[in-house]
Amino acid sequence: MNADRLPPVAPEVTATLVENLSPRLRKRLDAAVAKLGARTTRRDGDTVTIEVDDETELRLHAPGGVVATTDAITCGCLLAPACVHRAAAACAAPAADLAPELVDRPTGEVPDPASVTDPASVTEGTSETAPASATDRTPVTDRAPTPALDSASSLEVASPDQRAAADALWSAGAAVLEAGVDGAGAVTQSALLRAAHTARLRQLPRVSGAALSVVTLLRAARAGDPSYRTADLVTALAELLGTAHRVGTSSGAELAAVRGRARRPYSPDGSLRLYGLFTEPVVTDSGHGGVRTWVAGSDGRLFTVGDVAPGGVGRALGVADRAVRLGDSALTHRELGRAGLAVAGATVSPDGRLGAGKGVKAVTARGAAWTEPPLAALWETPPSEQAARALRSTSRYADPDGGGSDLLFLDVELLGAVRESGGSCLLARCAGGVPVRLTVADDDPALAHRDNVTLLAAAPGTRLRIIGRLVPAPHPRLTLLACSHPSGEGTIDLGFDRLRRADLPDPTAPVHPAPPRPGGSGAHSPLYLLERRVEQTVPAGRAALGMLGDVTAETRRIRRAGLPTAAGLLTALCASAARRDRDLFGRLLPADTDGFATHWLAAARYTAAVAESLCSAAWDPTQEGAR
């Protein structure tokens, strides 16, 4: 049974079913979830049936697509409704995020997985943690992130109920760190779900969404999902703990950002003249598929028109040639990516999505080439400035409502393929001589990304105008989304359009070795010694980190590199992990999970801030040591 075949279950439903189990059945819950995962399912309308055994069936009724009450999960076994099967089914199903829908969303569109947390997106605020500064030959200033100052005149603070809800989420998140992925089973997850539900009722949608992201990633890790990455869970846990902590310490405008917004309404934006840029496929881990078409206004602002719904890559390929749901336009998404629109009564969400309400009128208009105004101006901004802007948008702890785009618009010369530890990618050179690695946006063979990048790697010397998405890394790196045609005529949507060898000026190309690693302090920084300890905590828990032994040699190396704050954080983290006090009779006292979570959070946020600083410096051609 694939979990994606089960309907999403409301967090409070899962939490209630687990809480109602007897202690004996709770111990059997993880095994029951695994056993249920091997059973077959069938769908009949709004009801999904699981065959528990030859004589017993388990049903999940999901009117509207979500299992919203405990009574909607029924079991035919003799112990029902107090059986373990109902709770196991709820734990095996995706956790539903019951946030109010976006106002004025086009029919069939779902939240962008990239904005959920906010997976998302998903999917799809707080004040941003400022990255360490980059100066001269030392791109990293060793300092801890500094909270933003509250400039609002209001002294509003969180209510007692909100602080209590945030404290519960902190405790649930700290319990995950204590146990690690291996120990954070269904019972630990249900505590997170209960706390997330309470936080949403207390008007704390941001931290509630972060908790749901943690649960989703924990389930992916425990199920062996190949798309799971420990770094994602590190980010989600740090977001959960950091936001929960700040609920009780923030006030005014900062508190509003920490609370977040469950509803992100579209706001009126008058009349817009839009010019198509490109169309990209959207395929999410949750089984959704569709497209996102990027357009630019006459003032250079970027907007998107999307159509994403359950269906995976097959739907993405089909939707690309369907008409855009916007006014009276008959353009398909792929046509819009090269044409234009005149929109009256436009509505726009904070992240730039165009609404399709009844009052929106849109008609087809002439588009513009990438080399013509107003689109040409997008390529005139220096790459370092574009990267800094995109980094603010992609920051691990950026304000979800902060707006901005993670796209870069570059003129490059292709250098050929370059080998990396994880495979190979396309190497190019952009303005200022900065080498940029261009990678595949999606490896699904049904999409054209991989084949196109492979062909482009066989044409060194080719000059292209490209659009890519920033990948935060210590070296310049983008996922390649669209490019000008090698012949100079038109553009290529690299996820949909397929290049041919006849389109390329040179059919053969050498494979380059990886460029030398940067020679400055950023490249040889031993920051990874702290990063790996932060990541090691997540799979195995606090106890595993506490058994690693003396870290004096590591901290000495970090200090020699000019990072005393990182060395202090590593020392404190490992000491907290190993510390177990005893009472007067020599018995071990419970571990200080709150103290350890505090040290881990400080280390996680610090390493993220420094990594962002290194990424920003790598794009600056004046920072010799950052390349």
N, C-alpha and C positions, 0 to 999 in steps of 0.2 A: 504494500500500500504506500502510495506517495502522499506525503502530508498535503501537497498542493491540491489533491483531489478532495480534501475535506473542506467544508465551509469554515470561514473564520469564526472563532468563538469569542464572545465578549470577555474581557479580563475578569470581571466580577463573577461570571458564570464558572470559569475554571477555578478561581480562588474558592468559591463557595463549595463546589463539589469536592475539592481536595480537603478543605477544612472539615467537612462533614464525615470524612473517613475515620475509621477507628485507627488507633496507633498501629495495630497489626497490619491493616491494609495499606497504611501509608508506607510501611517498609517494603511492601510488594509493588508499589505504584510504578517505579521505574522499570521493573521487569515487565509489568503489564503493558506499559507504553511500547516497549520494544516488541513484545509478542503481538500486540495489536497491529504494529507496523507491517507485519508479515501477512496479514489477512487481506482478502480481496474486498473491494468496495464496488457499489453500483449506485448510480444516481437516477432518481425519478422525480423530475420537477425540482421542488425545493427541498427534497429529502434525500440524504445520502445514507445508505445502509452498509454496515460492516458485518461480515459473517464471522462472529466470534468463534463458533465451532459449527459442527454439522446441524445442531439443533437450536442454536442461539443466534439472534440477530440484534445488532445495536443500531439505533437510528438517530440521526442528527437532522432536525427540522430547522431549516434556515430561511424563513420568509424574508424576502428582501436581501438575501445573500449572507445574512449573519445570524448565528445562533445567539439569541439575545436573552434567553431565560433558561434556568436549570431544567424546567419541565420539557424543554425542546430536545433534550437528550434522553432517550428511553432505551432500556435494555430488557431482553426477554429471559434473562437468567433467573434462577430461583431466589437469589439474594437481592435482586433489584427492589427498590431503588437505592439500597445501601451498598451496592456492589462496587468493586473497583473499576469495572469496565467503563462506566460513565465518566469518571474522573480521568481515566486513561485516554479516552477518546478526546476529551477536551484538551488534555495536555499534548496530544499528538497533532491537533489541528492548529493552524496559524492563529495568532492572537489578533483580534480585531481592534482597530483603532476607531473608536466611535466619535472622533472629532467631527463637528459639523462640517458639512460639505462646503466647498468654496462657493461663494455667491456668484451667479452668472457663469457657471462652468458650462462649456458646450456639452451636449448630450454625448455620453459614451466616454468622456475624458475622465481619467482618474488622476489623483495627485501624482506628481512627478516623484519617482522614488528617491531622487537626489535631495529632496527637500523634506523628507519625513524624518523626524527624530523625536529625523526628522527627519532606516531606513527607513531613510527614509527613510524614498524615496527611497517611513522609510523612512521617508521619504522622502518628500517632494514635496526672545533673544536675551542674548546677554551682550554686554559690552565686550568687544573683541580684546583678547589678550594681545598686547603689543609684542611683536617679535624683537629679539635682541638686535641692536643696531649693527650695521656693517660698515667698518671704516678702514681705509688704507689697506694694508696687507693682512690685517686680522679681521675677517668678516664677521666675527662673533664677539659680542661683548658679554662677558659672563655675569649675568644678573638674572634674578628671578623675575617672572612676569609681574607687572604692577597693575592692580585693579584700576579701572577707569574711574575718574572722579564724577560724582553725581552733581551735575550742574543745575538740576531742577530746583526750583524754590520750594516745591512741595516736600514735606517731611513725612509723607505717607510711608508706613511700614507694614510689613506682613501681619495679618491677623493671627491670633493664637491658633486657630484651626489650621491656617496655612503653614505655620511653623511646625505644628504637630505632624501634618502630612509630609512636610519636607524631612523632618526627623525620621519618620518611618521609612521613607525612601532611602535616606542615608544609611540607616541600619540594614535595610535589605541589600543595598549595594555592597556595604562592607562585608556582609555575610557571604556574598558571591566571591569577593576577594579572599576571604578566609578559606573557603572551600575549594576554590578553583573550578574550572570547567568540569573536571572529573567528579567533584563532589556536589556540584550545583544541579541536583536532580529536580524532579517535578515538584517536590515540596518547597524547595528553595525558590523555584520559579513562581510558584503560586503566591508566595509571600510578596514577591516583587509585583505580581499582577494585582494583588489586593491593594498594595500601597499605591500603585499607579492609578487604579480606579478611584481611590479616595482623593488623590491629588487632583485628578480631573474634576471631581465634584467640588473641590476647594478652589477652583479656578487657577490651577497651576498646570496648564497643558504642556508647557515645554518640558518640564522634568518628568511628567507622565509619559510623554512620547519617548523620552530617553530611556525610561524603564522598559517600555515595550520593545525598543530596539535591542536592549540587553537580552531580554528573554528570547527574541527571535534569533539572535546570534548564538546564545547558549544552546538552543535547540539544534541549530545548524552544526555547531561544533560537536555536540554529542552524537549527532546522526552521521557524522563523517561527510558532510556536504562538501564536495570539492571546491565550491566557491567561497567557503569560509576562510577568513584570514584573521589571525590573532590580532593584528594591528587594528582591525575594525572593532573588535571587542574592547581593546584597550581604549580606543577613542570614545566608544559608547559609554563605558564605565566611568571614564574621566568626566564626560559631559554630565552623566547622572549625578555623580558625587559632587562635582563642582557646582552644578546648578542647585542641588538640594542644600548645600552649605550656604550658598549666597542668598537663599530665600530669607533666612533669618538675619542677615547682616546688611541687606540692601535697603535703600529707601528711594522715594521719588522716581525719577525717570529710569534709574538703574533697576529698581524693583520691577517696573513695568516690563523691561526687557527680560528680566529673569523669569517673570511669570510666563511670558510668551503669549501667543494668541491662538486660540483654537480655531477661530474663523478669520481667514485672511481675505477680506472682501475686495472685489474689483472696484476701482474708483473711476469716475468719469475722466476722460482725457481728451474730450473735444474731437476735432477732426485731425486725421493723420494721413500723411502720404507715405506709403510704405514701399520698400524695394526688397525683393527677394534675394537671399544670400545662398542658402543651401537647405537640403532636407536630410535629416539623419534618422536611422532606425532606432527605436527604443525597445529594448528587451530586458526585462527585469528578472531577478531571481525568484520572484513570487509568481511567475507565470504570465505576467502581463506583456503585451506587445503592442506596438503602434509606431507612430512617427512624430517627429518634432521638426517643424519648419521654422527657420530663423529668417527674420526680416529686419531691416533697419529703417528708421525714420529719416526724414530729411535733415534732422539735427544730429544724426549719428547714434541715437538711442537704439538699443537692440530689443526686439520683441520676439515672442514665439507663438506659434499656433500649433496645438498638439491634438492628437487623437490616440489615446492609450487605453486599453481595456484588456480583460483576460483573453489570452490567445497565443502568446509567445511569438516566436520568430515568424511563424506562418502568417499571423495577423499583420505583423509589421510589413511584410512584403506585399500583402494585399491592400492595406490601407494607403500605401504611398500613392496609389493611382485612384484613390477616391476623392470626391469633391471636398474642399475645405468647408467646414461648418462656420461660415462667417458671412453674414449678410446675404446678398444676392449673387455672390461670386460663384462662377461655375468652374473655377480653377481647381485642379487636383493639387495635392501637396507638392508633388515633384514639379508641377508647372509653376506653382507659386514661388518655389525656390529660385526661379529664373525670371519671374515676371514682377508685376507690381499691383498694389491695391490702393484705392482711395476710400478711406473709412470715415464715416460720419457717426457721431455719438459713440465713439470708441470707449471701451472700459478696459482697464488694465489692472492686473494683480500686482502686489509688491515685487514679485520676482519676474515681472515682464510678460506674463501670459495675457494674451488678448482674449477678452470675453466675447461671447456670442449670444448675448441677450436679445430680446425682441426689439429693443430700441437701437440696435447696432445695424448700420447700413454700410454695405461694402460693394464696390464694383471694381472690375478689372481695369488696370491702368498699365502704362508702359513701365517696364523694368529698367534697370541700368546695369551696364557691365561693371565688373570689379575695378576696372581702370577709369571709370567715369564718376563724376560727382553724383550723389554724395557718398557713394560707397568707397571710392578711392581714398577718402580721408581716413578710413579705418586702418589702412596700411601705412599711414604716414607717422603714426605715433611710434616712438622708439621702442624696440622690443623690451628693454628693461622697465619702462613705464607700464607697458601692457602686462608684463609678468607681475609687477607689484600690485596692479589693480586686480588681476585674476587671483593672485595669492590671497588678497583680502577676502575674495568671494569663496575660495576653497579652504580657507583656514579651518582646522578641525573644530574650532570652537567659535566660528563666526556666527553673527546674528542671522538666524534663518530669514528674517524679514529685512535684512540689510540691503538687498538688491545687489546689482552688479553682475558681471558675467565672467566666466572662467575661460572664455575664448581668447585666442591670440591670432592676429592677422599678420603674417610674415611673408617677405620676399626671400626665397632661399635658393641656394645652388645645391643640387643633390651630389653627394659624395659616394654613394653606394651603400652596400650592406655592411653592418658592423656586428661582430660577434659579442654576445654578452653571456653571463652565466646562465641566464634563463632562456637563451635562444639567440635570435638575431633581430636587429631592427634596422631602420633606414637612417643613415647619417646624412645631415645636411648642414650648410653653413648659412647663417643669417647675417643681418647687418652688424658691422663691427667685428666680423670674423668669429662670432660666437658659434661653436658647434652645437647642434641641436639633434637629439635623438627623436625620431618620429616612429611611433609604435602603432600597432593595430588597435582600433577602438573596440572590436568585438571579433573573437576567433571563430564564431559560428560559421561553418562552411556554407550555409545557405546564404550568407551575406557576402558582399564583394570585398570587404575590407582586406583580408589576408592576401588574396590574389592580386589586388591592385598595388598594395605596398610592395609585394614581391617583384612585380613588374617594374615599378618605379626604381627599385634598388638596382635594376639592371640598366639604368640610364644615367651614369655619372656625368656631371657637367650640365645636366638639364636645369634650367632656371624656371622656377614655378612660383606662383602666388598661392599661398596655402592658408587654410583655416584649421586650427587645432585646439584641443582642450588641454590646459595646463595639467601636468602631472607633478605634484610637489616632490622634489628630489634634490639631492645636493648638486646635480648637474642639470642643464636645460633639457627638458623632456616634454613632449606633447603626444597626445593621441591624435592621429591624422584623420580629419573628418571630411574635408573637401579641398580641391585644388583646381587651378586653372588647367585646361587641357594642354598636354605637352606640345601640341601643334600651335597653341596660342589662340585657338578658336573655341570659345565657350568654357564651361566649367564642368567639373566631375564631382558628383555626390558619391564619395568613395564607399558608402555602404550599399548603394543601389546600382550605380553605373559601373560597367566593367570595361576596363581598358583592354586593348589588344596589343600584341607585339608590334603590329604595323603602326601603332600610334607613337611608338618610342623612337627616338633618333639613334639609339645604339642598343643592339640586342644583347651585348655582353658587358660584363662589368666585373672588376676584381672585388674580392671580399676583404674589407679593411679590418685590421685588428682594432680592438677598442682603443679610443684615444687615451693618452696617458692620464692617469688620475691627477686631479688638481694638485698643484705644488704648494698651495698656501695652507694655513692652519685649518681651514674648513675641511679640506680633503682628508688630512691626516688626523683630524680631531678624534680623540678616543671617546667621544660622546657615546658611541655605540655601547661602551661598557656599562653605562647607566641605562641606556635604552633596552638592552637585552635583559637586565634585571627587572625592569618594569614589565616587559613582556612575559618573562618566565613566571611571574606571579600568577598570571591569568590562567594558564592551563592546569597548574598543579596546586595553587593556593599558597598561603603564607608559610605554612610549615616547610614546604619544599625550598623556598627561598632561604629560610632560616638555617637549613642544613648545608648551605653552600660553603660555609667556612669563612676564613679570614679574607677580607677584600683589601687589605692594606696595600698590596702591590698595585691593584687596580686604581685605588684612589691616589696613590703616589704618581702614577702615570698621568692621571687626569689633571692633577695639580701642576705637573711639569708643562702641560699644554696650555696653562693659563686659565683653567676652568675650576677655580676653588669652590664655587657654588655647587657645581655638579659633583665634585668630590664629597662635599659635605652632605649633599642629598643622598648619595650612594651609601655613605657610612651610616646615616640615620635610618635609611630604609632597611638595610640588612640587620642593623642592631635591633630595630623594632620587630623584625620578623623572627629573630632568634630569642627575644626576651620572653621568659616565662617566670613570673614571680611565684613564690611559695608562701604559704601561711605559717603560723607559729609551729605547726606540727610537721612541717616539711612537705605538705601536700601541694601539688601544682594548682595554682589559681587559674581561672579562665583567662585566655589570651585577651590582650587589649586590642580588640578588632577595630575600634574607633581610632585609636592612636596609629595603628598600622595603616589604615585607610587614609589617614591624613598625610602620612609620609609618602605613601604611594601616589596620592593625587598630586602632591607638590612635585614629585619627580616626573610624573607623566606630563603635567602642564609645562614644566621647564623644558623637557626634551622636545616637545612639540614647538615651543616658541623658538628655540635655537635652530631646529630643523627648518622652520619657515624662514628664518634669517639667512641660513646658508643657501636656500633655494633662491631667495631674492638676490643675494650677492652673485650667484652663479650666472645670472642673466646680465649682469653689468659688465660691459667690455673693459671698463677701467679697473675692475677688480681682477688683477692678473691671477691671483691665487685661487679664485673661485671657479676656474674652468679646468 
